[in-house]
């Protein structure tokens, strides 16, 4: 069902969750297409985990609807859950089980046909770099390996949607790279929701990003759009013999000039008006001693901080 | 799915030293009490022969051994069942089951079946001891079946109670003590409240309270009387407690 690419695998409308008088999630809309990796961002306590718990059927929403591949999660939870793989913040591992036993249990519980269970376990082990760890007890594994087992149990039944809550916490840089490439790979066949605090991670692996703040979505765009909007908005300018700031600011298209140091300036352009060329021409003509001109990136981090900061102040 | 979860619970039980300790302890204790009674029986046997219709070995040795087993289960089941849900909540592993495509009912029944299967193993070992006498003497197999049925039903009710209490807390030890308290309370209720209600000739409340007094319901079965009301009471108690557990876990998903 709905195997064609581009079909929505998750569709949530007006998702709301209240805990007593406190509203943790306020009417979120969320849509995920097959083959897409969605970065789900937000400061601590923004409602990310609550949202993920609702999407995976661990928590009943106070309001709103969730459709997983066209199946209503609230009306047919069993059918819908079979299409989801979930790695919670804290990997739910039974310490007294071996990796093989645990993954086999996960496969059976997720209704993988009995004859294909072994094969499914082997595949997910190979994908998560656990091929040689099958006989190890979960309780004796290092944090990084436990995390891998957590991911392996989420993908063992080859679900349409994989939901990962901070999958790279506690991993070393090598493991983080491996997990990231795994997530990219998963994005090819499945859709992935990735919740994280690590912003470069989102830029590295996600197609789309949504930022959650105080229970509401405050930003949602593709990473490609974010990258397009980068550059052309500001440059860092290095001049050996700098003129006065006013002279610089007088160049057409320039909105603002800050002196970072006596020879370095941050020059902000008017939106959609890249004045880099004019700036360079002026510098050459007036012999300002131009030695550096580099675009300042609006990173995801800037967006994130801007959107989620102001309310902390008041 | 129920049996997959039951298998997981059994595996977890056998992976912990607790199950082995309980098995050993029960077996040693029951074997001792069985052999002691058998010894006593052999000593009084010459006098029994002179009686008109003398009680047999099943009545004098086997049934009391099962009664001892029932008393030990009162302590053992809360210990064996304490981890079922409390530990999953403590280790945050409940989400593994809750995110899987299984209903809460299947989870609860699976856990119950897992624990009950373990208890059936204990009961099997208890039953094996008197069966070993079958080669040498005539056993009252009807009485043996009745008392084994009684003990199984009692174990089911105890297991359901300890599963329910385990769903109320995230601390296994609290669950064990709580379950023991609940079982003890039911036992006292059956003994005192049931009797005094019957004495005052209030049969309906007495019959109702009998549902919640598992040991009282075990008594007729231990005597070889298959009292259907007692059997129904034991089944009803187990079913009620399982339903409460399902309700509790479902409520947790709603409340958060």
Interface residues (C-beta under 8 A of the other chain):
Chain A: X17 X19 X50 X53 X56 X57 X58 X59 X60 X77 X78 X79 X80 X81 X82 X84 X86 X88 X90 X92 X93 X94 X95 X96 X97 X101 X105 X106 X108 X109 X110 X111 X153
Chain B: X1 X4 X5 X8 X11 X12 X15 X16 X91 X92 X93 X94 X95 X96 X97 X98 X99 X100 X101 X102 X103 X253 X254 X256
